[in-house]
Amino acid sequence: KFTNHTIMFNILVILSSIAVLPSFSYGFQTSKLLQRSLCGKTVHIAVAFPLRARDSKPKTPRLAGGGFGSKPSTPASQGASIGTVRRLMPGNVKLSPTNAVPSTIMRPDYAVDGKPKATKKGMPWDIIPQTPEDIARMRVAGRIAREVLDAAVRAVQPGITTDFIDQLVHKETIARNSYPSPLNYHGFPKSCCTSINEVICHGIPDNTELLAGDILNIDVTVFHDGVHGDCSETVFVGPKEAVPEPVRDLVQTTFTAWQAAIAHCRPGVKYSELGGIIEDIIAAKGYSTVEIFCGHGVGRLFHTYPNVLHYRNNDRTGVMAAGHTFTIEPMICLGTNQVLTWPDKWTAVTKDGLPSAQFEHTLLITDTGVEELTAKLPTSPKYSWEL
């Protein structure tokens, strides 16, 4: 027997393979229409359920993963201000030539043509533990990624360009006999990501100058001895007093939520539990968590299972076990979590132009808990609010 609900379900399943659908005011909305990760695509069957009238406001489609890379941010002269925080817009910028990598350095399989050859396989909950040999390799790659990120963080000051940061990241990476993983990954033209203010993630370094009062996320990944190490940090540009207090609180709250999620990691924990921990902390401050990008498995593949969602969910994304390696990297917004993509099809910015903050570690589940493979070192710079 076909009911109206059955018909609606069938329609949603068919259409979900074509596009992300909006919510319906008094009908049904879909749950997890599509999950897109950086190294591939995972399609979830659409599930329809009744919507109350008070839930009729359209919601951001929940897409996990997301693109990599961005159109260059605009120079300061083209940025419109939001209070004392400038707002960026697509504009005319200059990219420096693509960085060269010595032929002696091991490359990932996408280095030449931009297309990853090895891809994740199986269901989202099929997570393959790392071998002891690869765990040892990942500890090395994680430390290298941390050292490179530390060098970039130390360089941040008003007046330098994001391209300067990229050049430094590239130099520090190849000096450690490593390949900068972002370079030519699906065509990304630079060696790291630099995301200013409302740029949520994946900003392409260019000739944009940093201004006192900006916040900047630097995302570094290195490929060393066959495996990747991935980490990022949001920093204040100039003295912390130059950054508006609400933005400083956003960055610190993002850090707190991120640390709480990491502390929850251990064998037997569902990956789906992490999103609720993050959302509880940030929602109490009135902040929102981006849903269309996620953390991910990492190892010999740059991006693989599990998909680590940073919002409350019941998705079947697997259970933590010793040997799993993955990232947690929440992107938390001062205002809306709705995302706009610039015409380049890469740059993700907040729809309202308000700032977003992010932190990221590569993590290893051990027999008793979790190890931060990209943890700060005794020589690492302090976090911006600690200065």
C-alpha positions as CSV (number, residue, x, y, z in Angstrom):
1,K,0.0,0.0,0.0
2,F,1.4,3.4,-1.0
3,T,0.8,6.2,1.4
4,N,1.7,9.9,1.0
5,H,4.6,9.4,3.3
6,T,5.9,6.5,1.1
7,I,5.6,8.6,-2.0
8,M,7.4,11.5,-0.4
9,F,10.2,9.2,0.8
10,N,10.7,7.8,-2.7
11,I,10.8,11.2,-4.2
12,L,13.4,12.4,-1.7
13,V,15.6,9.3,-2.3
14,I,15.5,9.9,-6.1
15,L,16.2,13.6,-5.8
16,S,18.9,13.2,-3.2
17,S,21.2,11.7,-5.8
18,I,20.8,14.8,-7.9
19,A,21.0,17.8,-5.5
20,V,20.8,18.8,-1.9
21,L,17.2,19.7,-1.1
22,P,15.9,22.5,1.1
23,S,13.7,21.9,4.1
24,F,10.0,22.0,3.5
25,S,7.9,24.4,5.6
26,Y,5.1,22.0,6.6
27,G,6.1,18.8,5.0
28,F,9.2,16.8,5.3
29,Q,12.9,17.5,5.3
30,T,15.8,15.2,4.5
31,S,18.4,13.9,7.0
32,K,21.9,13.5,5.6
33,L,21.2,13.8,1.9
34,L,24.8,13.8,1.0
35,Q,28.2,13.4,2.7
36,R,31.2,14.7,0.7
37,S,34.7,14.2,2.0
38,L,37.9,15.6,0.6
39,C,39.0,12.3,-0.9
40,G,35.7,11.1,-2.3
41,K,32.0,11.1,-1.9
42,T,29.7,9.2,0.4
43,V,26.0,9.3,-0.4
44,H,23.6,8.7,2.4
45,I,20.0,7.6,1.6
46,A,17.5,10.4,2.3
47,V,15.2,9.8,5.2
48,A,12.0,11.8,5.5
49,F,10.4,12.7,8.7
50,P,7.6,15.2,9.7
51,L,8.5,18.8,10.3
52,R,6.8,20.9,12.8
53,A,5.7,24.4,11.7
54,R,8.2,26.0,14.0
55,D,11.0,24.2,12.3
56,S,10.1,25.6,8.9
57,K,13.1,27.8,8.6
58,P,15.5,26.4,6.0
59,K,18.5,24.7,7.5
60,T,22.0,24.3,6.1
61,P,22.3,20.9,4.3
62,R,24.5,18.6,6.3
63,L,27.4,17.7,4.1
64,A,30.5,16.1,5.6
65,G,33.9,16.7,4.2
66,G,34.0,19.5,1.6
67,G,36.3,20.9,-1.0
68,F,40.0,21.8,-0.5
69,G,41.5,25.1,-1.5
70,S,40.1,28.5,-2.1
71,K,40.2,31.6,-4.3
72,P,42.6,34.1,-3.0
73,S,41.3,36.4,-0.2
74,T,41.0,40.0,-1.1
75,P,43.5,42.7,-0.1
76,A,42.7,44.9,2.8
77,S,41.8,47.8,0.5
78,Q,38.9,45.7,-0.8
79,G,37.6,44.4,2.5
80,A,34.4,45.9,4.0
81,S,34.5,46.2,7.8
82,I,32.2,44.6,10.4
83,G,32.8,46.8,13.4
84,T,36.6,46.5,13.8
85,V,36.9,43.2,11.9
86,R,37.3,43.5,8.2
87,R,35.2,41.5,5.8
88,L,36.7,39.9,2.7
89,M,35.2,39.6,-0.7
90,P,36.3,37.9,-4.0
91,G,38.5,40.3,-5.9
92,N,41.6,40.8,-7.9
93,V,44.7,39.3,-6.2
94,K,48.0,37.9,-7.3
95,L,49.3,34.4,-6.8
96,S,52.9,33.7,-6.8
97,P,54.2,30.9,-9.0
98,T,53.6,27.3,-7.9
99,N,56.3,26.2,-5.5
100,A,58.7,23.6,-6.7
101,V,59.4,20.3,-4.8
102,P,62.8,18.6,-5.2
103,S,62.6,15.4,-7.2
104,T,64.2,13.5,-4.3
105,I,61.2,14.0,-2.1
106,M,58.6,11.3,-2.0
107,R,55.3,12.5,-3.5
108,P,51.7,11.4,-2.9
109,D,49.9,9.8,-5.9
110,Y,48.1,13.1,-6.8
111,A,51.2,15.3,-7.0
112,V,51.4,15.3,-10.8
113,D,47.9,15.4,-12.1
114,G,45.9,16.5,-8.9
115,K,43.9,13.3,-8.8
116,P,44.2,10.9,-5.9
117,K,44.5,7.4,-7.1
118,A,44.0,5.5,-3.8
119,T,40.5,6.2,-2.4
120,K,38.6,5.1,0.7
121,K,36.6,1.9,0.3
122,G,33.7,0.2,2.1
123,M,31.1,1.7,4.4
124,P,31.6,4.8,6.6
125,W,31.9,2.6,9.7
126,D,34.6,0.4,8.1
127,I,37.7,1.9,9.6
128,I,41.0,0.2,9.1
129,P,43.5,0.4,12.0
130,Q,47.0,1.5,11.1
131,T,49.8,-1.0,11.2
132,P,52.4,-0.6,13.9
133,E,54.9,0.4,11.2
134,D,52.6,3.1,9.9
135,I,51.8,4.4,13.4
136,A,55.6,4.9,13.8
137,R,55.6,6.8,10.5
138,M,52.6,8.9,11.5
139,R,54.3,10.0,14.7
140,V,57.2,11.3,12.6
141,A,54.8,13.0,10.1
142,G,52.8,14.5,12.9
143,R,55.8,16.0,14.6
144,I,57.0,17.5,11.3
145,A,53.6,19.0,10.7
146,R,53.7,20.5,14.1
147,E,57.2,22.0,13.6
148,V,56.1,23.5,10.3
149,L,52.9,25.0,11.7
150,D,54.9,26.4,14.6
151,A,57.2,28.2,12.2
152,A,54.2,29.7,10.4
153,V,52.6,30.8,13.6
154,R,55.8,32.5,14.8
155,A,55.8,34.5,11.5
156,V,52.3,36.0,11.9
157,Q,52.3,39.7,12.3
158,P,50.5,42.7,10.7
159,G,51.8,43.6,7.2
160,I,53.0,40.2,6.0
161,T,51.0,38.5,3.3
162,T,49.5,35.0,3.4
163,D,51.7,34.2,0.5
164,F,54.7,34.9,2.7
165,I,53.3,32.3,5.1
166,D,52.9,29.8,2.3
167,Q,56.4,30.3,1.1
168,L,57.7,29.7,4.7
169,V,55.5,26.6,5.1
170,H,56.8,25.2,1.8
171,K,60.4,25.9,2.7
172,E,60.1,24.3,6.2
173,T,58.3,21.3,4.8
174,I,60.8,20.4,2.1
175,A,63.7,21.1,4.5
176,R,62.3,18.1,6.4
177,N,62.3,15.9,3.4
178,S,58.5,16.1,3.2
179,Y,55.9,17.1,0.6
180,P,53.3,19.7,1.4
181,S,50.1,17.6,1.1
182,P,47.8,20.4,-0.1
183,L,49.9,21.2,-3.1
184,N,48.0,20.1,-6.3
185,Y,45.5,18.1,-4.2
186,H,42.5,18.3,-6.5
187,G,44.4,21.2,-8.1
188,F,45.0,23.2,-5.0
189,P,47.8,25.6,-6.0
190,K,49.6,26.3,-2.7
191,S,51.3,24.4,0.1
192,C,49.0,25.4,3.0
193,C,45.7,27.0,3.7
194,T,45.4,30.5,5.2
195,S,41.8,31.5,6.2
196,I,41.2,35.0,7.5
197,N,38.3,36.1,9.6
198,E,35.0,34.9,7.9
199,V,36.8,32.4,5.6
200,I,35.8,29.2,7.3
201,C,38.6,27.0,5.8
202,H,40.7,26.4,2.7
203,G,41.9,29.9,1.8
204,I,44.5,30.1,-0.9
205,P,47.6,32.1,0.2
206,D,48.0,35.3,-2.0
207,N,49.1,38.9,-1.7
208,T,46.6,39.8,1.0
209,E,48.3,41.6,3.9
210,L,47.4,40.7,7.4
211,L,46.0,43.5,9.6
212,A,46.1,43.9,13.4
213,G,42.8,42.6,14.7
214,D,42.4,39.8,12.1
215,I,42.2,36.2,13.1
216,L,44.0,33.7,10.9
217,N,43.7,29.9,10.6
218,I,46.8,28.2,9.2
219,D,46.2,24.6,8.1
220,V,49.4,22.5,7.5
221,T,49.6,19.0,6.2
222,V,52.8,17.1,5.3
223,F,53.4,13.9,3.5
224,H,56.4,12.0,4.8
225,D,57.5,8.4,4.3
226,G,54.1,7.5,2.8
227,V,51.8,9.0,5.4
228,H,50.2,12.4,6.1
229,G,50.2,14.5,9.3
230,D,47.5,17.2,9.5
231,C,47.0,20.1,11.9
232,S,45.8,23.7,12.1
233,E,45.6,26.6,14.5
234,T,43.8,29.9,14.7
235,V,45.9,32.9,15.8
236,F,45.4,36.5,16.5
237,V,47.2,39.0,14.2
238,G,48.9,41.7,16.3
239,P,48.3,42.2,20.0
240,K,45.3,40.3,21.4
241,E,43.8,43.6,22.5
242,A,43.4,44.5,18.8
243,V,41.0,41.6,18.3
244,P,37.5,42.4,19.4
245,E,36.6,40.7,22.6
246,P,33.7,38.6,21.1
247,V,36.1,37.3,18.5
248,R,38.7,36.4,21.1
249,D,36.0,34.5,23.0
250,L,35.0,32.7,19.8
251,V,38.5,31.5,19.3
252,Q,38.9,30.3,22.9
253,T,35.5,28.6,23.0
254,T,36.4,26.8,19.8
255,F,39.6,25.6,21.4
256,T,37.7,24.5,24.6
257,A,35.2,22.5,22.6
258,W,37.9,20.9,20.5
259,Q,39.9,19.9,23.6
260,A,36.7,18.4,25.2
261,A,36.1,16.3,22.1
262,I,39.6,15.0,22.1
263,A,39.5,14.2,25.8
264,H,36.4,12.0,25.1
265,C,38.3,9.8,22.6
266,R,39.2,6.2,23.6
267,P,38.5,2.7,22.4
268,G,34.7,1.9,22.3
269,V,33.5,5.4,21.8
270,K,31.2,6.2,18.9
271,Y,32.6,8.8,16.5
272,S,29.1,10.3,16.5
273,E,29.4,11.2,20.2
274,L,32.0,13.9,19.4
275,G,29.6,16.3,17.7
276,G,27.3,16.6,20.7
277,I,30.2,17.4,23.0
278,I,31.3,20.2,20.7
279,E,27.8,21.6,20.0
280,D,26.9,21.7,23.7
281,I,29.9,23.9,24.5
282,I,29.6,26.3,21.6
283,A,25.8,26.6,21.6
284,A,25.9,27.8,25.2
285,K,27.7,30.9,23.9
286,G,25.3,31.4,21.0
287,Y,27.8,30.2,18.5
288,S,27.2,27.7,15.6
289,T,29.1,24.8,14.2
290,V,29.7,24.3,10.5
291,E,28.0,21.2,9.2
292,I,29.2,20.9,5.6
293,F,32.9,20.2,6.6
294,C,34.1,17.5,8.9
295,G,37.1,15.8,10.4
296,H,38.4,12.7,8.7
297,G,40.6,9.7,8.8
298,V,44.2,10.2,7.8
299,G,47.2,8.1,7.2
300,R,48.4,6.8,3.8
301,L,45.3,8.6,2.4
302,F,45.0,12.3,3.0
303,H,41.3,11.9,3.7
304,T,39.4,8.7,4.5
305,Y,37.0,7.2,7.0
306,P,35.9,8.0,9.6
307,N,34.0,11.1,8.9
308,V,34.1,13.1,12.2
309,L,31.0,15.4,12.3
310,H,31.3,18.4,14.6
311,Y,27.5,18.8,15.3
312,R,25.1,16.6,17.2
313,N,24.2,13.5,15.2
314,N,23.4,9.8,15.3
315,D,25.2,8.9,12.1
316,R,26.7,5.5,11.8
317,T,30.3,6.6,11.4
318,G,32.0,3.8,13.4
319,V,33.4,3.1,16.8
320,M,36.9,4.0,18.0
321,A,39.5,1.3,18.2
322,A,43.2,1.1,18.9
323,G,45.1,2.0,15.7
324,H,42.6,4.5,14.3
325,T,44.0,7.8,13.1
326,F,41.8,10.8,12.3
327,T,41.4,14.5,12.8
328,I,39.0,16.5,14.9
329,E,38.8,20.1,13.5
330,P,35.6,22.0,14.4
331,M,34.8,25.2,12.5
332,I,32.8,27.4,14.9
333,C,31.1,30.6,13.8
334,L,30.2,33.8,15.7
335,G,26.9,34.0,13.8
336,T,25.3,31.7,11.2
337,N,26.8,28.4,10.2
338,Q,25.4,28.8,6.7
339,V,28.2,28.7,4.1
340,L,28.7,30.7,0.9
341,T,31.1,29.5,-1.8
342,W,33.0,32.0,-3.8
343,P,32.9,31.7,-7.6
344,D,36.1,29.8,-7.6
345,K,34.1,26.8,-6.1
346,W,36.6,26.5,-3.3
347,T,36.5,29.3,-0.8
348,A,34.0,28.7,2.0
349,V,32.9,31.8,4.0
350,T,30.2,32.5,6.5
351,K,27.0,33.7,4.9
352,D,26.7,36.6,7.3
353,G,30.4,37.6,7.0
354,L,31.1,37.1,10.8
355,P,34.3,35.3,11.9
356,S,34.9,31.6,12.2
357,A,37.6,29.8,14.1
358,Q,39.1,26.3,13.9
359,F,41.7,24.1,15.5
360,E,42.9,20.6,14.3
361,H,45.0,17.7,15.5
362,T,45.9,14.3,14.0
363,L,44.9,11.8,16.7
364,L,45.7,8.2,17.4
365,I,43.5,5.9,19.4
366,T,45.7,3.8,21.8
367,D,44.8,0.8,23.9
368,T,43.9,3.2,26.8
369,G,43.0,6.5,25.3
370,V,44.1,9.0,22.7
371,E,47.5,10.4,21.5
372,E,47.8,13.8,19.8
373,L,50.3,13.1,17.0
374,T,50.5,16.8,16.2
375,A,50.6,18.0,19.8
376,K,52.5,21.2,20.7
377,L,56.1,20.8,21.6
378,P,57.9,22.4,24.6
379,T,59.4,24.8,22.0
380,S,56.0,25.6,20.4
381,P,54.6,29.1,20.5
382,K,51.9,29.7,23.1
383,Y,48.3,30.1,22.0
384,S,47.4,33.7,21.1
385,W,45.3,34.4,24.2
386,E,48.1,33.2,26.5
387,L,50.5,35.9,25.3
